Structures are given as C-alpha cells and as structure tokens.
Amino acid sequence: MKNAKSLSREAQKSIIGGAARVVCCEWNDQGKCILWIGPGQYCP
C-alpha cells in the first residue's frame, strides 16, 4: 500500500509538473504511454 501511494504521488508530480509544458502521449503497440515533454516539440 505504501509503495502504491508512493508511485501514485510520483505520477501526480509528473502530471502536475508537465501541465505547464507541451505534453504528448501516444500509446505504442505494447500499450505503453510514451511522453514527449518540452517546448516546441511536436505531437506525432
């Protein structure tokens, strides 16, 4: 449970931290979400 909460917090930090930037999410064939974070980066 503690580990799950820890991971959840890290995920929230990533989402909150990336909200101010351009965040692109694409699901690959393995079902994983690939993120591109950075100014001026293009979403494929």
C-alpha positions as CSV (number, residue, x, y, z in Angstrom):
1,M,0.0,0.0,0.0
2,K,2.8,2.4,0.9
3,N,4.6,1.7,-2.4
4,A,1.4,2.2,-4.3
5,K,0.8,5.6,-2.7
6,S,4.4,6.5,-3.5
7,L,4.0,5.6,-7.1
8,S,0.7,7.5,-7.2
9,R,2.4,10.6,-5.8
10,E,5.2,10.4,-8.4
11,A,2.7,10.0,-11.2
12,Q,0.8,13.1,-9.9
13,K,4.1,15.0,-9.8
14,S,4.8,14.1,-13.4
15,I,1.3,15.2,-14.5
16,I,1.4,18.4,-12.5
17,G,5.0,19.2,-13.5
18,G,4.2,18.6,-17.2
19,A,1.0,20.5,-17.2
20,A,2.8,23.8,-17.9
21,R,4.7,22.3,-20.8
22,V,3.7,20.6,-24.0
23,V,3.0,17.0,-23.1
24,C,2.2,14.5,-25.8
25,C,1.0,11.0,-25.1
26,E,1.0,8.2,-27.6
27,W,0.1,4.5,-26.9
28,N,2.5,2.1,-28.6
29,D,1.8,-1.5,-29.7
30,Q,2.7,-2.7,-26.2
31,G,0.1,-0.5,-24.6
32,K,2.6,1.8,-23.0
33,C,2.2,5.6,-22.9
34,I,5.1,7.4,-24.5
35,L,5.5,11.1,-23.4
36,W,7.3,13.9,-25.2
37,I,7.8,16.8,-22.8
38,G,9.5,20.0,-23.9
39,P,8.9,23.4,-25.6
40,G,8.3,23.4,-29.3
41,Q,8.1,19.6,-29.5
42,Y,5.5,18.3,-32.0
43,C,2.9,15.7,-31.2
44,P,3.2,12.8,-33.7
